[in-house]
Amino acid sequence: MRAINVTELRNHLPRYLSSVQQGAEILVTSHGHVIARILPPENTQRNALNQLKELRKHAEIGDITSPIDEDWDAEK
């Protein structure tokens, strides 16, 4: 993660935004203190796929259409 001051960001904004677009994270500082963090947008599709992959590690796929041993009445 790269830290730059506000003046540097202002003077070279297109270059830094291009860097962020490619996945970089930038810390913006003012008088030596971090005041902001610029991040690339989240890829929601990729995040959802990663969550599904994690769930698959623990999920069991079984028969969900066969009757079970319990009596069940949809009218109740």
N, CA, C and O atoms as a Maestro MAE file, in Angstrom:
{
 s_m_m2io_version
 :::
 2.0.0
}

f_m_ct {
 s_m_title
 :::
 protein
 m_atom[304] {
  # First column is atom index #
  i_m_mmod_type
  r_m_x_coord
  r_m_y_coord
  r_m_z_coord
  i_m_residue_number
  s_m_chain_name
  s_m_pdb_residue_name
  s_m_pdb_atom_name
  i_m_atomic_number
  :::
  1 25 0.850 -1.161 0.000 1 A "MET " " N  " 7
  2 3 0.000 0.000 0.000 1 A "MET " " CA " 6
  3 2 0.900 1.229 0.000 1 A "MET " " C  " 6
  4 15 1.833 1.333 0.796 1 A "MET " " O  " 8
  5 25 0.614 2.131 -0.879 2 A "ARG " " N  " 7
  6 3 1.440 3.308 -1.044 2 A "ARG " " CA " 6
  7 2 0.805 4.502 -0.338 2 A "ARG " " C  " 6
  8 15 -0.413 4.676 -0.393 2 A "ARG " " O  " 8
  9 25 1.609 5.317 0.319 3 A "ALA " " N  " 7
  10 3 1.118 6.524 0.991 3 A "ALA " " CA " 6
  11 2 1.605 7.753 0.230 3 A "ALA " " C  " 6
  12 15 2.791 7.880 -0.074 3 A "ALA " " O  " 8
  13 25 0.680 8.650 -0.070 4 A "ILE " " N  " 7
  14 3 1.026 9.899 -0.754 4 A "ILE " " CA " 6
  15 2 0.301 11.050 -0.056 4 A "ILE " " C  " 6
  16 15 -0.735 10.853 0.579 4 A "ILE " " O  " 8
  17 25 0.858 12.241 -0.182 5 A "ASN " " N  " 7
  18 3 0.180 13.381 0.433 5 A "ASN " " CA " 6
  19 2 -0.839 13.985 -0.535 5 A "ASN " " C  " 6
  20 15 -0.842 13.681 -1.728 5 A "ASN " " O  " 8
  21 25 -1.689 14.834 -0.002 6 A "VAL " " N  " 7
  22 3 -2.792 15.406 -0.774 6 A "VAL " " CA " 6
  23 2 -2.286 16.164 -1.997 6 A "VAL " " C  " 6
  24 15 -2.864 16.048 -3.078 6 A "VAL " " O  " 8
  25 25 -1.234 16.923 -1.841 7 A "THR " " N  " 7
  26 3 -0.704 17.712 -2.957 7 A "THR " " CA " 6
  27 2 -0.232 16.814 -4.087 7 A "THR " " C  " 6
  28 15 -0.507 17.084 -5.256 7 A "THR " " O  " 8
  29 25 0.484 15.738 -3.740 8 A "GLU " " N  " 7
  30 3 0.955 14.783 -4.747 8 A "GLU " " CA " 6
  31 2 -0.233 14.149 -5.471 8 A "GLU " " C  " 6
  32 15 -0.218 13.994 -6.692 8 A "GLU " " O  " 8
  33 25 -1.255 13.787 -4.706 9 A "LEU " " N  " 7
  34 3 -2.450 13.201 -5.307 9 A "LEU " " CA " 6
  35 2 -3.111 14.185 -6.269 9 A "LEU " " C  " 6
  36 15 -3.473 13.828 -7.390 9 A "LEU " " O  " 8
  37 25 -3.260 15.408 -5.821 10 A "ARG " " N  " 7
  38 3 -3.908 16.430 -6.645 10 A "ARG " " CA " 6
  39 2 -3.120 16.662 -7.940 10 A "ARG " " C  " 6
  40 15 -3.716 16.808 -9.007 10 A "ARG " " O  " 8
  41 25 -1.808 16.695 -7.854 11 A "ASN " " N  " 7
  42 3 -0.976 16.980 -9.025 11 A "ASN " " CA " 6
  43 2 -0.926 15.830 -10.027 11 A "ASN " " C  " 6
  44 15 -0.692 16.054 -11.215 11 A "ASN " " O  " 8
  45 25 -1.142 14.603 -9.557 12 A "HIS " " N  " 7
  46 3 -1.017 13.438 -10.433 12 A "HIS " " CA " 6
  47 2 -2.223 12.509 -10.312 12 A "HIS " " C  " 6
  48 15 -2.081 11.287 -10.351 12 A "HIS " " O  " 8
  49 25 -3.393 13.091 -10.167 13 A "LEU " " N  " 7
  50 3 -4.605 12.309 -9.936 13 A "LEU " " CA " 6
  51 2 -4.848 11.236 -10.996 13 A "LEU " " C  " 6
  52 15 -5.111 10.093 -10.623 13 A "LEU " " O  " 8
  53 25 -4.776 11.536 -12.295 14 A "PRO " " N  " 7
  54 3 -5.041 10.476 -13.288 14 A "PRO " " CA " 6
  55 2 -4.123 9.266 -13.134 14 A "PRO " " C  " 6
  56 15 -4.562 8.125 -13.279 14 A "PRO " " O  " 8
  57 25 -2.859 9.514 -12.842 15 A "ARG " " N  " 7
  58 3 -1.900 8.408 -12.685 15 A "ARG " " CA " 6
  59 2 -2.263 7.532 -11.484 15 A "ARG " " C  " 6
  60 15 -2.209 6.305 -11.569 15 A "ARG " " O  " 8
  61 25 -2.630 8.158 -10.372 16 A "TYR " " N  " 7
  62 3 -2.980 7.383 -9.182 16 A "TYR " " CA " 6
  63 2 -4.304 6.649 -9.353 16 A "TYR " " C  " 6
  64 15 -4.449 5.519 -8.886 16 A "TYR " " O  " 8
  65 25 -5.258 7.271 -10.008 17 A "LEU " " N  " 7
  66 3 -6.531 6.597 -10.249 17 A "LEU " " CA " 6
  67 2 -6.350 5.400 -11.172 17 A "LEU " " C  " 6
  68 15 -7.013 4.376 -11.003 17 A "LEU " " O  " 8
  69 25 -5.466 5.523 -12.136 18 A "SER " " N  " 7
  70 3 -5.161 4.392 -13.013 18 A "SER " " CA " 6
  71 2 -4.542 3.255 -12.213 18 A "SER " " C  " 6
  72 15 -4.859 2.087 -12.436 18 A "SER " " O  " 8
  73 25 -3.669 3.594 -11.292 19 A "SER " " N  " 7
  74 3 -3.047 2.594 -10.431 19 A "SER " " CA " 6
  75 2 -4.085 1.880 -9.569 19 A "SER " " C  " 6
  76 15 -4.028 0.662 -9.401 19 A "SER " " O  " 8
  77 25 -5.023 2.636 -9.029 20 A "VAL " " N  " 7
  78 3 -6.091 2.053 -8.214 20 A "VAL " " CA " 6
  79 2 -6.976 1.162 -9.077 20 A "VAL " " C  " 6
  80 15 -7.396 0.092 -8.636 20 A "VAL " " O  " 8
  81 25 -7.255 1.583 -10.277 21 A "GLN " " N  " 7
  82 3 -8.083 0.803 -11.189 21 A "GLN " " CA " 6
  83 2 -7.448 -0.558 -11.465 21 A "GLN " " C  " 6
  84 15 -8.156 -1.530 -11.728 21 A "GLN " " O  " 8
  85 25 -6.127 -0.631 -11.409 22 A "GLN " " N  " 7
  86 3 -5.412 -1.884 -11.643 22 A "GLN " " CA " 6
  87 2 -5.267 -2.712 -10.369 22 A "GLN " " C  " 6
  88 15 -4.643 -3.773 -10.384 22 A "GLN " " O  " 8
  89 25 -5.847 -2.222 -9.255 23 A "GLY " " N  " 7
  90 3 -5.863 -3.016 -8.034 23 A "GLY " " CA " 6
  91 2 -5.056 -2.477 -6.872 23 A "GLY " " C  " 6
  92 15 -5.074 -3.063 -5.790 23 A "GLY " " O  " 8
  93 25 -4.355 -1.386 -7.063 24 A "ALA " " N  " 7
  94 3 -3.532 -0.831 -5.981 24 A "ALA " " CA " 6
  95 2 -4.405 -0.115 -4.945 24 A "ALA " " C  " 6
  96 15 -5.497 0.361 -5.256 24 A "ALA " " O  " 8
  97 25 -3.903 -0.051 -3.715 25 A "GLU " " N  " 7
  98 3 -4.539 0.720 -2.655 25 A "GLU " " CA " 6
  99 2 -3.618 1.877 -2.310 25 A "GLU " " C  " 6
  100 15 -2.399 1.716 -2.255 25 A "GLU " " O  " 8
  101 25 -4.207 3.048 -2.078 26 A "ILE " " N  " 7
  102 3 -3.410 4.237 -1.794 26 A "ILE " " CA " 6
  103 2 -3.898 4.873 -0.503 26 A "ILE " " C  " 6
  104 15 -5.097 5.059 -0.298 26 A "ILE " " O  " 8
  105 25 -2.940 5.204 0.371 27 A "LEU " " N  " 7
  106 3 -3.244 5.973 1.569 27 A "LEU " " CA " 6
  107 2 -2.961 7.435 1.267 27 A "LEU " " C  " 6
  108 15 -1.899 7.764 0.737 27 A "LEU " " O  " 8
  109 25 -3.890 8.306 1.594 28 A "VAL " " N  " 7
  110 3 -3.724 9.743 1.379 28 A "VAL " " CA " 6
  111 2 -3.411 10.372 2.726 28 A "VAL " " C  " 6
  112 15 -4.130 10.169 3.704 28 A "VAL " " O  " 8
  113 25 -2.324 11.142 2.762 29 A "THR " " N  " 7
  114 3 -1.901 11.748 4.022 29 A "THR " " CA " 6
  115 2 -1.965 13.269 3.945 29 A "THR " " C  " 6
  116 15 -1.879 13.866 2.872 29 A "THR " " O  " 8
  117 25 -2.119 13.866 5.108 30 A "SER " " N  " 7
  118 3 -2.059 15.314 5.253 30 A "SER " " CA " 6
  119 2 -1.287 15.600 6.528 30 A "SER " " C  " 6
  120 15 -1.681 15.169 7.611 30 A "SER " " O  " 8
  121 25 -0.199 16.319 6.398 31 A "HIS " " N  " 7
  122 3 0.671 16.636 7.532 31 A "HIS " " CA " 6
  123 2 1.127 15.369 8.257 31 A "HIS " " C  " 6
  124 15 1.245 15.350 9.482 31 A "HIS " " O  " 8
  125 25 1.382 14.308 7.478 32 A "GLY " " N  " 7
  126 3 1.906 13.075 8.036 32 A "GLY " " CA " 6
  127 2 0.873 12.130 8.635 32 A "GLY " " C  " 6
  128 15 1.233 11.065 9.138 32 A "GLY " " O  " 8
  129 25 -0.404 12.502 8.590 33 A "HIS " " N  " 7
  130 3 -1.465 11.649 9.131 33 A "HIS " " CA " 6
  131 2 -2.343 11.129 8.004 33 A "HIS " " C  " 6
  132 15 -2.688 11.867 7.082 33 A "HIS " " O  " 8
  133 25 -2.695 9.875 8.083 34 A "VAL " " N  " 7
  134 3 -3.564 9.275 7.070 34 A "VAL " " CA " 6
  135 2 -4.964 9.859 7.224 34 A "VAL " " C  " 6
  136 15 -5.546 9.829 8.309 34 A "VAL " " O  " 8
  137 25 -5.500 10.394 6.115 35 A "ILE " " N  " 7
  138 3 -6.843 10.974 6.151 35 A "ILE " " CA " 6
  139 2 -7.824 10.222 5.259 35 A "ILE " " C  " 6
  140 15 -9.037 10.399 5.376 35 A "ILE " " O  " 8
  141 25 -7.297 9.379 4.365 36 A "ALA " " N  " 7
  142 3 -8.192 8.644 3.462 36 A "ALA " " CA " 6
  143 2 -7.452 7.440 2.894 36 A "ALA " " C  " 6
  144 15 -6.224 7.356 2.911 36 A "ALA " " O  " 8
  145 25 -8.252 6.526 2.397 37 A "ARG " " N  " 7
  146 3 -7.721 5.353 1.719 37 A "ARG " " CA " 6
  147 2 -8.511 5.173 0.437 37 A "ARG " " C  " 6
  148 15 -9.741 5.124 0.468 37 A "ARG " " O  " 8
  149 25 -7.828 5.075 -0.677 38 A "ILE " " N  " 7
  150 3 -8.479 4.879 -1.971 38 A "ILE " " CA " 6
  151 2 -8.293 3.418 -2.357 38 A "ILE " " C  " 6
  152 15 -7.173 2.915 -2.439 38 A "ILE " " O  " 8
  153 25 -9.427 2.744 -2.595 39 A "LEU " " N  " 7
  154 3 -9.429 1.319 -2.911 39 A "LEU " " CA " 6
  155 2 -10.089 1.073 -4.263 39 A "LEU " " C  " 6
  156 15 -10.941 1.851 -4.690 39 A "LEU " " O  " 8
  157 25 -9.699 -0.004 -4.934 40 A "PRO " " N  " 7
  158 3 -10.418 -0.359 -6.161 40 A "PRO " " CA " 6
  159 2 -11.822 -0.839 -5.792 40 A "PRO " " C  " 6
  160 15 -12.039 -1.292 -4.669 40 A "PRO " " O  " 8
  161 25 -12.767 -0.748 -6.710 41 A "PRO " " N  " 7
  162 3 -14.124 -1.217 -6.405 41 A "PRO " " CA " 6
  163 2 -14.125 -2.722 -6.171 41 A "PRO " " C  " 6
  164 15 -13.310 -3.454 -6.732 41 A "PRO " " O  " 8
  165 25 -15.052 -3.165 -5.336 42 A "GLU " " N  " 7
  166 3 -15.166 -4.591 -5.065 42 A "GLU " " CA " 6
  167 2 -15.735 -5.301 -6.278 42 A "GLU " " C  " 6
  168 15 -16.629 -4.794 -6.955 42 A "GLU " " O  " 8
  169 25 -15.207 -6.467 -6.534 43 A "ASN " " N  " 7
  170 3 -15.749 -7.308 -7.592 43 A "ASN " " CA " 6
  171 2 -16.760 -8.240 -6.921 43 A "ASN " " C  " 6
  172 15 -16.399 -9.306 -6.422 43 A "ASN " " O  " 8
  173 25 -18.019 -7.829 -6.914 44 A "THR " " N  " 7
  174 3 -19.039 -8.578 -6.185 44 A "THR " " CA " 6
  175 2 -19.226 -9.977 -6.742 44 A "THR " " C  " 6
  176 15 -19.512 -10.906 -5.986 44 A "THR " " O  " 8
  177 25 -19.072 -10.144 -8.031 45 A "GLN " " N  " 7
  178 3 -19.222 -11.467 -8.624 45 A "GLN " " CA " 6
  179 2 -18.109 -12.399 -8.133 45 A "GLN " " C  " 6
  180 15 -18.366 -13.548 -7.773 45 A "GLN " " O  " 8
  181 25 -16.891 -11.900 -8.124 46 A "ARG " " N  " 7
  182 3 -15.764 -12.713 -7.657 46 A "ARG " " CA " 6
  183 2 -15.923 -13.022 -6.171 46 A "ARG " " C  " 6
  184 15 -15.641 -14.141 -5.743 46 A "ARG " " O  " 8
  185 25 -16.373 -12.044 -5.376 47 A "ASN " " N  " 7
  186 3 -16.579 -12.283 -3.951 47 A "ASN " " CA " 6
  187 2 -17.640 -13.347 -3.718 47 A "ASN " " C  " 6
  188 15 -17.481 -14.199 -2.844 47 A "ASN " " O  " 8
  189 25 -18.721 -13.307 -4.490 48 A "ALA " " N  " 7
  190 3 -19.785 -14.306 -4.349 48 A "ALA " " CA " 6
  191 2 -19.270 -15.699 -4.702 48 A "ALA " " C  " 6
  192 15 -19.583 -16.670 -4.013 48 A "ALA " " O  " 8
  193 25 -18.488 -15.800 -5.763 49 A "LEU " " N  " 7
  194 3 -17.917 -17.101 -6.141 49 A "LEU " " CA " 6
  195 2 -16.976 -17.636 -5.067 49 A "LEU " " C  " 6
  196 15 -16.968 -18.834 -4.783 49 A "LEU " " O  " 8
  197 25 -16.190 -16.752 -4.476 50 A "ASN " " N  " 7
  198 3 -15.285 -17.179 -3.409 50 A "ASN " " CA " 6
  199 2 -16.071 -17.666 -2.194 50 A "ASN " " C  " 6
  200 15 -15.674 -18.639 -1.553 50 A "ASN " " O  " 8
  201 25 -17.179 -17.003 -1.871 51 A "GLN " " N  " 7
  202 3 -18.010 -17.438 -0.755 51 A "GLN " " CA " 6
  203 2 -18.628 -18.802 -1.040 51 A "GLN " " C  " 6
  204 15 -18.701 -19.649 -0.149 51 A "GLN " " O  " 8
  205 25 -19.074 -19.019 -2.273 52 A "LEU " " N  " 7
  206 3 -19.628 -20.324 -2.629 52 A "LEU " " CA " 6
  207 2 -18.576 -21.424 -2.534 52 A "LEU " " C  " 6
  208 15 -18.874 -22.532 -2.086 52 A "LEU " " O  " 8
  209 25 -17.364 -21.127 -2.948 53 A "LYS " " N  " 7
  210 3 -16.285 -22.109 -2.848 53 A "LYS " " CA " 6
  211 2 -16.030 -22.485 -1.394 53 A "LYS " " C  " 6
  212 15 -15.789 -23.653 -1.089 53 A "LYS " " O  " 8
  213 25 -16.081 -21.510 -0.498 54 A "GLU " " N  " 7
  214 3 -15.895 -21.793 0.919 54 A "GLU " " CA " 6
  215 2 -17.039 -22.642 1.458 54 A "GLU " " C  " 6
  216 15 -16.808 -23.574 2.229 54 A "GLU " " O  " 8
  217 25 -18.264 -22.330 1.062 55 A "LEU " " N  " 7
  218 3 -19.417 -23.097 1.522 55 A "LEU " " CA " 6
  219 2 -19.352 -24.545 1.033 55 A "LEU " " C  " 6
  220 15 -19.755 -25.463 1.747 55 A "LEU " " O  " 8
  221 25 -18.853 -24.741 -0.166 56 A "ARG " " N  " 7
  222 3 -18.760 -26.097 -0.724 56 A "ARG " " CA " 6
  223 2 -17.837 -26.995 0.092 56 A "ARG " " C  " 6
  224 15 -17.989 -28.217 0.083 56 A "ARG " " O  " 8
  225 25 -16.895 -26.403 0.787 57 A "LYS " " N  " 7
  226 3 -15.973 -27.190 1.603 57 A "LYS " " CA " 6
  227 2 -16.694 -27.858 2.773 57 A "LYS " " C  " 6
  228 15 -16.257 -28.901 3.259 57 A "LYS " " O  " 8
  229 25 -17.801 -27.254 3.226 58 A "HIS " " N  " 7
  230 3 -18.486 -27.733 4.416 58 A "HIS " " CA " 6
  231 2 -19.893 -28.257 4.146 58 A "HIS " " C  " 6
  232 15 -20.501 -28.870 5.024 58 A "HIS " " O  " 8
  233 25 -20.408 -28.030 2.966 59 A "ALA " " N  " 7
  234 3 -21.782 -28.418 2.651 59 A "ALA " " CA " 6
  235 2 -21.829 -29.871 2.190 59 A "ALA " " C  " 6
  236 15 -20.883 -30.392 1.599 59 A "ALA " " O  " 8
  237 25 -22.954 -30.500 2.478 60 A "GLU " " N  " 7
  238 3 -23.186 -31.852 1.998 60 A "GLU " " CA " 6
  239 2 -24.354 -31.812 1.028 60 A "GLU " " C  " 6
  240 15 -25.405 -31.243 1.323 60 A "GLU " " O  " 8
  241 25 -24.163 -32.411 -0.109 61 A "ILE " " N  " 7
  242 3 -25.215 -32.463 -1.103 61 A "ILE " " CA " 6
  243 2 -25.901 -33.802 -0.962 61 A "ILE " " C  " 6
  244 15 -25.259 -34.851 -1.018 61 A "ILE " " O  " 8
  245 25 -27.204 -33.762 -0.779 62 A "GLY " " N  " 7
  246 3 -27.930 -34.999 -0.585 62 A "GLY " " CA " 6
  247 2 -29.255 -34.980 -1.321 62 A "GLY " " C  " 6
  248 15 -29.551 -34.064 -2.088 62 A "GLY " " O  " 8
  249 25 -30.032 -35.999 -1.071 63 A "ASP " " N  " 7
  250 3 -31.338 -36.138 -1.690 63 A "ASP " " CA " 6
  251 2 -32.344 -35.274 -0.932 63 A "ASP " " C  " 6
  252 15 -32.616 -35.525 0.242 63 A "ASP " " O  " 8
  253 25 -32.890 -34.268 -1.589 64 A "ILE " " N  " 7
  254 3 -33.839 -33.388 -0.913 64 A "ILE " " CA " 6
  255 2 -35.270 -33.633 -1.379 64 A "ILE " " C  " 6
  256 15 -36.187 -32.948 -0.926 64 A "ILE " " O  " 8
  257 25 -35.477 -34.595 -2.275 65 A "THR " " N  " 7
  258 3 -36.828 -34.834 -2.780 65 A "THR " " CA " 6
  259 2 -37.476 -36.089 -2.228 65 A "THR " " C  " 6
  260 15 -38.697 -36.225 -2.296 65 A "THR " " O  " 8
  261 25 -36.702 -37.003 -1.688 66 A "SER " " N  " 7
  262 3 -37.270 -38.238 -1.143 66 A "SER " " CA " 6
  263 2 -37.937 -37.965 0.207 66 A "SER " " C  " 6
  264 15 -37.520 -37.063 0.933 66 A "SER " " O  " 8
  265 25 -38.973 -38.742 0.544 67 A "PRO " " N  " 7
  266 3 -39.629 -38.556 1.832 67 A "PRO " " CA " 6
  267 2 -38.700 -38.912 2.993 67 A "PRO " " C  " 6
  268 15 -37.816 -39.760 2.873 67 A "PRO " " O  " 8
  269 25 -38.931 -38.241 4.109 68 A "ILE " " N  " 7
  270 3 -38.174 -38.560 5.311 68 A "ILE " " CA " 6
  271 2 -39.046 -39.410 6.225 68 A "ILE " " C  " 6
  272 15 -40.203 -39.685 5.907 68 A "ILE " " O  " 8
  273 25 -38.500 -39.818 7.344 69 A "ASP " " N  " 7
  274 3 -39.219 -40.715 8.240 69 A "ASP " " CA " 6
  275 2 -40.305 -40.016 9.062 69 A "ASP " " C  " 6
  276 15 -41.052 -40.687 9.773 69 A "ASP " " O  " 8
  277 25 -40.409 -38.711 8.984 70 A "GLU " " N  " 7
  278 3 -41.389 -37.976 9.775 70 A "GLU " " CA " 6
  279 2 -42.676 -37.794 8.981 70 A "GLU " " C  " 6
  280 15 -42.647 -37.637 7.760 70 A "GLU " " O  " 8
  281 25 -43.813 -37.815 9.688 71 A "ASP " " N  " 7
  282 3 -45.084 -37.481 9.037 71 A "ASP " " CA " 6
  283 2 -45.158 -35.970 8.913 71 A "ASP " " C  " 6
  284 15 -44.793 -35.240 9.834 71 A "ASP " " O  " 8
  285 25 -45.621 -35.523 7.800 72 A "TRP " " N  " 7
  286 3 -45.700 -34.094 7.567 72 A "TRP " " CA " 6
  287 2 -46.981 -33.793 6.818 72 A "TRP " " C  " 6
  288 15 -47.343 -34.486 5.867 72 A "TRP " " O  " 8
  289 25 -47.659 -32.752 7.260 73 A "ASP " " N  " 7
  290 3 -48.922 -32.373 6.623 73 A "ASP " " CA " 6
  291 2 -48.841 -30.889 6.295 73 A "ASP " " C  " 6
  292 15 -48.675 -30.057 7.187 73 A "ASP " " O  " 8
  293 25 -48.956 -30.569 5.044 74 A "ALA " " N  " 7
  294 3 -48.858 -29.178 4.605 74 A "ALA " " CA " 6
  295 2 -50.053 -28.344 5.034 74 A "ALA " " C  " 6
  296 15 -49.984 -27.115 5.016 74 A "ALA " " O  " 8
  297 25 -51.133 -28.979 5.414 75 A "GLU " " N  " 7
  298 3 -52.342 -28.264 5.812 75 A "GLU " " CA " 6
  299 2 -52.255 -27.706 7.238 75 A "GLU " " C  " 6
  300 15 -53.047 -26.835 7.600 75 A "GLU " " O  " 8
  301 25 -51.328 -28.179 8.038 76 A "LYS " " N  " 7
  302 3 -51.217 -27.742 9.439 76 A "LYS " " CA " 6
  303 2 -50.727 -26.341 9.559 76 A "LYS " " C  " 6
  304 15 -50.581 -25.831 10.670 76 A "LYS " " O  " 8
  :::
 }
 m_bond[303] {
  # First column is bond index #
  i_m_from
  i_m_to
  i_m_order
  :::
  1 1 2 1
  2 2 3 1
  3 3 4 2
  4 3 5 1
  5 5 6 1
  6 6 7 1
  7 7 8 2
  8 7 9 1
  9 9 10 1
  10 10 11 1
  11 11 12 2
  12 11 13 1
  13 13 14 1
  14 14 15 1
  15 15 16 2
  16 15 17 1
  17 17 18 1
  18 18 19 1
  19 19 20 2
  20 19 21 1
  21 21 22 1
  22 22 23 1
  23 23 24 2
  24 23 25 1
  25 25 26 1
  26 26 27 1
  27 27 28 2
  28 27 29 1
  29 29 30 1
  30 30 31 1
  31 31 32 2
  32 31 33 1
  33 33 34 1
  34 34 35 1
  35 35 36 2
  36 35 37 1
  37 37 38 1
  38 38 39 1
  39 39 40 2
  40 39 41 1
  41 41 42 1
  42 42 43 1
  43 43 44 2
  44 43 45 1
  45 45 46 1
  46 46 47 1
  47 47 48 2
  48 47 49 1
  49 49 50 1
  50 50 51 1
  51 51 52 2
  52 51 53 1
  53 53 54 1
  54 54 55 1
  55 55 56 2
  56 55 57 1
  57 57 58 1
  58 58 59 1
  59 59 60 2
  60 59 61 1
  61 61 62 1
  62 62 63 1
  63 63 64 2
  64 63 65 1
  65 65 66 1
  66 66 67 1
  67 67 68 2
  68 67 69 1
  69 69 70 1
  70 70 71 1
  71 71 72 2
  72 71 73 1
  73 73 74 1
  74 74 75 1
  75 75 76 2
  76 75 77 1
  77 77 78 1
  78 78 79 1
  79 79 80 2
  80 79 81 1
  81 81 82 1
  82 82 83 1
  83 83 84 2
  84 83 85 1
  85 85 86 1
  86 86 87 1
  87 87 88 2
  88 87 89 1
  89 89 90 1
  90 90 91 1
  91 91 92 2
  92 91 93 1
  93 93 94 1
  94 94 95 1
  95 95 96 2
  96 95 97 1
  97 97 98 1
  98 98 99 1
  99 99 100 2
  100 99 101 1
  101 101 102 1
  102 102 103 1
  103 103 104 2
  104 103 105 1
  105 105 106 1
  106 106 107 1
  107 107 108 2
  108 107 109 1
  109 109 110 1
  110 110 111 1
  111 111 112 2
  112 111 113 1
  113 113 114 1
  114 114 115 1
  115 115 116 2
  116 115 117 1
  117 117 118 1
  118 118 119 1
  119 119 120 2
  120 119 121 1
  121 121 122 1
  122 122 123 1
  123 123 124 2
  124 123 125 1
  125 125 126 1
  126 126 127 1
  127 127 128 2
  128 127 129 1
  129 129 130 1
  130 130 131 1
  131 131 132 2
  132 131 133 1
  133 133 134 1
  134 134 135 1
  135 135 136 2
  136 135 137 1
  137 137 138 1
  138 138 139 1
  139 139 140 2
  140 139 141 1
  141 141 142 1
  142 142 143 1
  143 143 144 2
  144 143 145 1
  145 145 146 1
  146 146 147 1
  147 147 148 2
  148 147 149 1
  149 149 150 1
  150 150 151 1
  151 151 152 2
  152 151 153 1
  153 153 154 1
  154 154 155 1
  155 155 156 2
  156 155 157 1
  157 157 158 1
  158 158 159 1
  159 159 160 2
  160 159 161 1
  161 161 162 1
  162 162 163 1
  163 163 164 2
  164 163 165 1
  165 165 166 1
  166 166 167 1
  167 167 168 2
  168 167 169 1
  169 169 170 1
  170 170 171 1
  171 171 172 2
  172 171 173 1
  173 173 174 1
  174 174 175 1
  175 175 176 2
  176 175 177 1
  177 177 178 1
  178 178 179 1
  179 179 180 2
  180 179 181 1
  181 181 182 1
  182 182 183 1
  183 183 184 2
  184 183 185 1
  185 185 186 1
  186 186 187 1
  187 187 188 2
  188 187 189 1
  189 189 190 1
  190 190 191 1
  191 191 192 2
  192 191 193 1
  193 193 194 1
  194 194 195 1
  195 195 196 2
  196 195 197 1
  197 197 198 1
  198 198 199 1
  199 199 200 2
  200 199 201 1
  201 201 202 1
  202 202 203 1
  203 203 204 2
  204 203 205 1
  205 205 206 1
  206 206 207 1
  207 207 208 2
  208 207 209 1
  209 209 210 1
  210 210 211 1
  211 211 212 2
  212 211 213 1
  213 213 214 1
  214 214 215 1
  215 215 216 2
  216 215 217 1
  217 217 218 1
  218 218 219 1
  219 219 220 2
  220 219 221 1
  221 221 222 1
  222 222 223 1
  223 223 224 2
  224 223 225 1
  225 225 226 1
  226 226 227 1
  227 227 228 2
  228 227 229 1
  229 229 230 1
  230 230 231 1
  231 231 232 2
  232 231 233 1
  233 233 234 1
  234 234 235 1
  235 235 236 2
  236 235 237 1
  237 237 238 1
  238 238 239 1
  239 239 240 2
  240 239 241 1
  241 241 242 1
  242 242 243 1
  243 243 244 2
  244 243 245 1
  245 245 246 1
  246 246 247 1
  247 247 248 2
  248 247 249 1
  249 249 250 1
  250 250 251 1
  251 251 252 2
  252 251 253 1
  253 253 254 1
  254 254 255 1
  255 255 256 2
  256 255 257 1
  257 257 258 1
  258 258 259 1
  259 259 260 2
  260 259 261 1
  261 261 262 1
  262 262 263 1
  263 263 264 2
  264 263 265 1
  265 265 266 1
  266 266 267 1
  267 267 268 2
  268 267 269 1
  269 269 270 1
  270 270 271 1
  271 271 272 2
  272 271 273 1
  273 273 274 1
  274 274 275 1
  275 275 276 2
  276 275 277 1
  277 277 278 1
  278 278 279 1
  279 279 280 2
  280 279 281 1
  281 281 282 1
  282 282 283 1
  283 283 284 2
  284 283 285 1
  285 285 286 1
  286 286 287 1
  287 287 288 2
  288 287 289 1
  289 289 290 1
  290 290 291 1
  291 291 292 2
  292 291 293 1
  293 293 294 1
  294 294 295 1
  295 295 296 2
  296 295 297 1
  297 297 298 1
  298 298 299 1
  299 299 300 2
  300 299 301 1
  301 301 302 1
  302 302 303 1
  303 303 304 2
  :::
 }
}
